[in-house]
């Protein structure tokens, strides 16, 4: 246990909880991900209990209980309301659409192009199959700037 020169054990614990709370809040401010705020609340509860003279074991219990309860109660709400909206792009609209092969799709050679929705995309095969010009394929996903396609019977979108 940390006991600073001239401090009682109770005063030292008050200091420990204060430092813990400040460090946890600093980490929260730096990360901006709501990662340590719950533990900072737990440290505040432990600090308050320390100021009222609670034994160390009770301070630790306050810290753990309040941290876990705050985490359990607020984390689902935070996930629901913070950054929960994904904004699909126009490119995402081609997923699941039928494409026409314009240039032979060959992953080994690194070639391939398809048209879909009036736009030409660089394309690669999902399974490694080779597709000839004029064949119809289905867009299954986008990787970078390439459209990953599959044969219609093998497409799982």
RALIN-V29576 format. One record per helix or strand of 2 or more residues. SS is the DSSP state (h for helix, s for strand). FROM is the first residue (numbers start at 1). TO is the last residue. If there is no record, write none. Layout:
# RALIN-V29576
SS:FROM:TO  SS:FROM:TO
This chain:
# RALIN-V29576
h:9:31  h:37:51  h:56:81  h:91:94  s:98:106  s:111:116  s:119:125  s:136:143  s:146:151  h:152:154
